[in-house]
Amino acid sequence: MSLADKVMLHELTHTRAGGQKIDVGGFRNAYGWKSCKKLAVTTGGDASDRNADCYALFGSAVDLLLRGFSIDDEGKVTEPNTGNPSSGKRSVDLRPWLWSS
């Protein structure tokens, strides 16, 4: 999942169909792996269940795991079969099936 995919998923969770998620705690506290983890731990999941970026990160994590990457507790991504930390630079994947009729 590219950054553009993650941003789109994040923004779609704000819609009625996406569950009307919010950015819990404003800009500083709502974004990123560490913030989502902190929200989950400190609120027992109440805030993270309402936070848009937690859902977007979950979607990113599922995509990476399905492609063989591993993710540690701190959000560090490791490339499949190499054990090397990911550079974090991935090409934009527009997923051809999105455009099929």
mmCIF file of the C-alpha atoms, coordinates in Angstrom:
data_MODEL
# 
_entry.id   MODEL 
# 
loop_
_atom_site.group_PDB 
_atom_site.id 
_atom_site.type_symbol 
_atom_site.label_atom_id 
_atom_site.label_alt_id 
_atom_site.label_comp_id 
_atom_site.label_asym_id 
_atom_site.label_entity_id 
_atom_site.label_seq_id 
_atom_site.pdbx_PDB_ins_code 
_atom_site.Cartn_x 
_atom_site.Cartn_y 
_atom_site.Cartn_z 
_atom_site.occupancy 
_atom_site.B_iso_or_equiv 
_atom_site.pdbx_formal_charge 
_atom_site.auth_seq_id 
_atom_site.auth_comp_id 
_atom_site.auth_asym_id 
_atom_site.auth_atom_id 
_atom_site.pdbx_PDB_model_num 
ATOM 1   C CA . MET A 1 1   ? 0.000   0.000   0.000   1.00 0.00 ? 1   MET A CA 1 
ATOM 2   C CA . SER A 1 2   ? 1.477   3.317   -1.002  1.00 0.00 ? 2   SER A CA 1 
ATOM 3   C CA . LEU A 1 3   ? 1.246   6.530   0.976   1.00 0.00 ? 3   LEU A CA 1 
ATOM 4   C CA . ALA A 1 4   ? -1.463  7.704   -1.425  1.00 0.00 ? 4   ALA A CA 1 
ATOM 5   C CA . ASP A 1 5   ? -3.458  4.528   -0.709  1.00 0.00 ? 5   ASP A CA 1 
ATOM 6   C CA . LYS A 1 6   ? -3.098  5.051   3.051   1.00 0.00 ? 6   LYS A CA 1 
ATOM 7   C CA . VAL A 1 7   ? -4.166  8.700   2.818   1.00 0.00 ? 7   VAL A CA 1 
ATOM 8   C CA . MET A 1 8   ? -7.197  7.744   0.716   1.00 0.00 ? 8   MET A CA 1 
ATOM 9   C CA . LEU A 1 9   ? -8.207  5.048   3.204   1.00 0.00 ? 9   LEU A CA 1 
ATOM 10  C CA . HIS A 1 10  ? -7.738  7.515   6.081   1.00 0.00 ? 10  HIS A CA 1 
ATOM 11  C CA . GLU A 1 11  ? -9.926  10.120  4.385   1.00 0.00 ? 11  GLU A CA 1 
ATOM 12  C CA . LEU A 1 12  ? -12.602 7.585   3.410   1.00 0.00 ? 12  LEU A CA 1 
ATOM 13  C CA . THR A 1 13  ? -13.006 6.577   7.065   1.00 0.00 ? 13  THR A CA 1 
ATOM 14  C CA . HIS A 1 14  ? -14.269 10.123  7.713   1.00 0.00 ? 14  HIS A CA 1 
ATOM 15  C CA . THR A 1 15  ? -17.285 9.515   5.445   1.00 0.00 ? 15  THR A CA 1 
ATOM 16  C CA . ARG A 1 16  ? -20.656 8.237   6.593   1.00 0.00 ? 16  ARG A CA 1 
ATOM 17  C CA . ALA A 1 17  ? -20.062 4.944   4.736   1.00 0.00 ? 17  ALA A CA 1 
ATOM 18  C CA . GLY A 1 18  ? -16.611 4.697   6.335   1.00 0.00 ? 18  GLY A CA 1 
ATOM 19  C CA . GLY A 1 19  ? -17.957 4.958   9.852   1.00 0.00 ? 19  GLY A CA 1 
ATOM 20  C CA . GLN A 1 20  ? -17.427 8.696   10.371  1.00 0.00 ? 20  GLN A CA 1 
ATOM 21  C CA . LYS A 1 21  ? -14.100 8.225   12.130  1.00 0.00 ? 21  LYS A CA 1 
ATOM 22  C CA . ILE A 1 22  ? -12.373 11.296  13.561  1.00 0.00 ? 22  ILE A CA 1 
ATOM 23  C CA . ASP A 1 23  ? -8.826  12.476  14.191  1.00 0.00 ? 23  ASP A CA 1 
ATOM 24  C CA . VAL A 1 24  ? -8.821  11.833  17.952  1.00 0.00 ? 24  VAL A CA 1 
ATOM 25  C CA . GLY A 1 25  ? -6.938  14.456  19.928  1.00 0.00 ? 25  GLY A CA 1 
ATOM 26  C CA . GLY A 1 26  ? -6.231  16.697  16.950  1.00 0.00 ? 26  GLY A CA 1 
ATOM 27  C CA . PHE A 1 27  ? -3.260  16.697  14.610  1.00 0.00 ? 27  PHE A CA 1 
ATOM 28  C CA . ARG A 1 28  ? -0.497  15.861  17.096  1.00 0.00 ? 28  ARG A CA 1 
ATOM 29  C CA . ASN A 1 29  ? -2.105  12.874  18.756  1.00 0.00 ? 29  ASN A CA 1 
ATOM 30  C CA . ALA A 1 30  ? -4.051  11.281  15.915  1.00 0.00 ? 30  ALA A CA 1 
ATOM 31  C CA . TYR A 1 31  ? -1.458  10.324  13.319  1.00 0.00 ? 31  TYR A CA 1 
ATOM 32  C CA . GLY A 1 32  ? 1.186   7.642   12.979  1.00 0.00 ? 32  GLY A CA 1 
ATOM 33  C CA . TRP A 1 33  ? 2.031   4.254   14.424  1.00 0.00 ? 33  TRP A CA 1 
ATOM 34  C CA . LYS A 1 34  ? 3.189   5.490   17.834  1.00 0.00 ? 34  LYS A CA 1 
ATOM 35  C CA . SER A 1 35  ? 0.154   7.725   18.322  1.00 0.00 ? 35  SER A CA 1 
ATOM 36  C CA . CYS A 1 36  ? -2.280  4.958   17.362  1.00 0.00 ? 36  CYS A CA 1 
ATOM 37  C CA . LYS A 1 37  ? -0.518  2.519   19.669  1.00 0.00 ? 37  LYS A CA 1 
ATOM 38  C CA . LYS A 1 38  ? -0.625  5.063   22.514  1.00 0.00 ? 38  LYS A CA 1 
ATOM 39  C CA . LEU A 1 39  ? -4.343  5.686   21.923  1.00 0.00 ? 39  LEU A CA 1 
ATOM 40  C CA . ALA A 1 40  ? -5.030  1.947   22.059  1.00 0.00 ? 40  ALA A CA 1 
ATOM 41  C CA . VAL A 1 41  ? -3.000  1.401   25.235  1.00 0.00 ? 41  VAL A CA 1 
ATOM 42  C CA . THR A 1 42  ? -4.058  4.483   27.211  1.00 0.00 ? 42  THR A CA 1 
ATOM 43  C CA . THR A 1 43  ? -7.775  4.372   26.387  1.00 0.00 ? 43  THR A CA 1 
ATOM 44  C CA . GLY A 1 44  ? -8.346  0.637   26.273  1.00 0.00 ? 44  GLY A CA 1 
ATOM 45  C CA . GLY A 1 45  ? -9.098  0.935   22.578  1.00 0.00 ? 45  GLY A CA 1 
ATOM 46  C CA . ASP A 1 46  ? -11.946 3.438   22.939  1.00 0.00 ? 46  ASP A CA 1 
ATOM 47  C CA . ALA A 1 47  ? -10.109 6.281   21.179  1.00 0.00 ? 47  ALA A CA 1 
ATOM 48  C CA . SER A 1 48  ? -8.245  4.120   18.677  1.00 0.00 ? 48  SER A CA 1 
ATOM 49  C CA . ASP A 1 49  ? -11.564 2.567   17.614  1.00 0.00 ? 49  ASP A CA 1 
ATOM 50  C CA . ARG A 1 50  ? -12.729 6.048   16.567  1.00 0.00 ? 50  ARG A CA 1 
ATOM 51  C CA . ASN A 1 51  ? -9.447  7.294   15.064  1.00 0.00 ? 51  ASN A CA 1 
ATOM 52  C CA . ALA A 1 52  ? -9.176  7.427   11.262  1.00 0.00 ? 52  ALA A CA 1 
ATOM 53  C CA . ASP A 1 53  ? -5.409  6.918   11.086  1.00 0.00 ? 53  ASP A CA 1 
ATOM 54  C CA . CYS A 1 54  ? -5.573  3.743   13.182  1.00 0.00 ? 54  CYS A CA 1 
ATOM 55  C CA . TYR A 1 55  ? -7.831  2.244   10.513  1.00 0.00 ? 55  TYR A CA 1 
ATOM 56  C CA . ALA A 1 56  ? -5.552  3.449   7.704   1.00 0.00 ? 56  ALA A CA 1 
ATOM 57  C CA . LEU A 1 57  ? -2.492  1.981   9.437   1.00 0.00 ? 57  LEU A CA 1 
ATOM 58  C CA . PHE A 1 58  ? -4.351  -1.281  9.973   1.00 0.00 ? 58  PHE A CA 1 
ATOM 59  C CA . GLY A 1 59  ? -5.090  -1.412  6.242   1.00 0.00 ? 59  GLY A CA 1 
ATOM 60  C CA . SER A 1 60  ? -1.432  -0.705  5.440   1.00 0.00 ? 60  SER A CA 1 
ATOM 61  C CA . ALA A 1 61  ? -0.286  -3.384  7.877   1.00 0.00 ? 61  ALA A CA 1 
ATOM 62  C CA . VAL A 1 62  ? -2.633  -6.004  6.416   1.00 0.00 ? 62  VAL A CA 1 
ATOM 63  C CA . ASP A 1 63  ? -1.397  -5.205  2.899   1.00 0.00 ? 63  ASP A CA 1 
ATOM 64  C CA . LEU A 1 64  ? 2.260   -5.494  3.981   1.00 0.00 ? 64  LEU A CA 1 
ATOM 65  C CA . LEU A 1 65  ? 1.701   -8.723  5.911   1.00 0.00 ? 65  LEU A CA 1 
ATOM 66  C CA . LEU A 1 66  ? -0.087  -10.311 2.950   1.00 0.00 ? 66  LEU A CA 1 
ATOM 67  C CA . ARG A 1 67  ? 2.939   -9.430  0.807   1.00 0.00 ? 67  ARG A CA 1 
ATOM 68  C CA . GLY A 1 68  ? 5.317   -11.154 3.235   1.00 0.00 ? 68  GLY A CA 1 
ATOM 69  C CA . PHE A 1 69  ? 6.682   -8.144  5.107   1.00 0.00 ? 69  PHE A CA 1 
ATOM 70  C CA . SER A 1 70  ? 6.906   -8.244  8.890   1.00 0.00 ? 70  SER A CA 1 
ATOM 71  C CA . ILE A 1 71  ? 6.111   -5.412  11.282  1.00 0.00 ? 71  ILE A CA 1 
ATOM 72  C CA . ASP A 1 72  ? 7.419   -5.183  14.814  1.00 0.00 ? 72  ASP A CA 1 
ATOM 73  C CA . ASP A 1 73  ? 5.674   -3.664  17.838  1.00 0.00 ? 73  ASP A CA 1 
ATOM 74  C CA . GLU A 1 74  ? 7.247   -0.274  17.136  1.00 0.00 ? 74  GLU A CA 1 
ATOM 75  C CA . GLY A 1 75  ? 6.020   -0.228  13.537  1.00 0.00 ? 75  GLY A CA 1 
ATOM 76  C CA . LYS A 1 76  ? 9.356   -1.097  11.924  1.00 0.00 ? 76  LYS A CA 1 
ATOM 77  C CA . VAL A 1 77  ? 8.761   -2.855  8.601   1.00 0.00 ? 77  VAL A CA 1 
ATOM 78  C CA . THR A 1 78  ? 11.127  -5.610  7.445   1.00 0.00 ? 78  THR A CA 1 
ATOM 79  C CA . GLU A 1 79  ? 11.302  -6.792  3.847   1.00 0.00 ? 79  GLU A CA 1 
ATOM 80  C CA . PRO A 1 80  ? 10.309  -10.397 3.101   1.00 0.00 ? 80  PRO A CA 1 
ATOM 81  C CA . ASN A 1 81  ? 13.046  -13.038 2.930   1.00 0.00 ? 81  ASN A CA 1 
ATOM 82  C CA . THR A 1 82  ? 15.860  -10.536 3.526   1.00 0.00 ? 82  THR A CA 1 
ATOM 83  C CA . GLY A 1 83  ? 15.533  -9.469  7.130   1.00 0.00 ? 83  GLY A CA 1 
ATOM 84  C CA . ASN A 1 84  ? 16.513  -5.986  5.955   1.00 0.00 ? 84  ASN A CA 1 
ATOM 85  C CA . PRO A 1 85  ? 14.588  -2.985  7.223   1.00 0.00 ? 85  PRO A CA 1 
ATOM 86  C CA . SER A 1 86  ? 12.421  -1.543  4.501   1.00 0.00 ? 86  SER A CA 1 
ATOM 87  C CA . SER A 1 87  ? 13.582  1.765   3.042   1.00 0.00 ? 87  SER A CA 1 
ATOM 88  C CA . GLY A 1 88  ? 9.993   2.939   3.298   1.00 0.00 ? 88  GLY A CA 1 
ATOM 89  C CA . LYS A 1 89  ? 10.132  3.936   -0.370  1.00 0.00 ? 89  LYS A CA 1 
ATOM 90  C CA . ARG A 1 90  ? 7.626   2.037   -2.441  1.00 0.00 ? 90  ARG A CA 1 
ATOM 91  C CA . SER A 1 91  ? 6.279   2.826   -5.864  1.00 0.00 ? 91  SER A CA 1 
ATOM 92  C CA . VAL A 1 92  ? 2.669   3.854   -6.170  1.00 0.00 ? 92  VAL A CA 1 
ATOM 93  C CA . ASP A 1 93  ? 0.589   0.762   -6.887  1.00 0.00 ? 93  ASP A CA 1 
ATOM 94  C CA . LEU A 1 94  ? -2.597  1.790   -8.656  1.00 0.00 ? 94  LEU A CA 1 
ATOM 95  C CA . ARG A 1 95  ? -3.928  -1.768  -8.584  1.00 0.00 ? 95  ARG A CA 1 
ATOM 96  C CA . PRO A 1 96  ? -5.285  -2.420  -12.085 1.00 0.00 ? 96  PRO A CA 1 
ATOM 97  C CA . TRP A 1 97  ? -8.427  -4.076  -10.699 1.00 0.00 ? 97  TRP A CA 1 
ATOM 98  C CA . LEU A 1 98  ? -9.619  -0.690  -9.445  1.00 0.00 ? 98  LEU A CA 1 
ATOM 99  C CA . TRP A 1 99  ? -10.003 0.433   -13.028 1.00 0.00 ? 99  TRP A CA 1 
ATOM 100 C CA . SER A 1 100 ? -11.638 -2.691  -14.436 1.00 0.00 ? 100 SER A CA 1 
ATOM 101 C CA . SER A 1 101 ? -15.311 -2.563  -15.301 1.00 0.00 ? 101 SER A CA 1 
# 
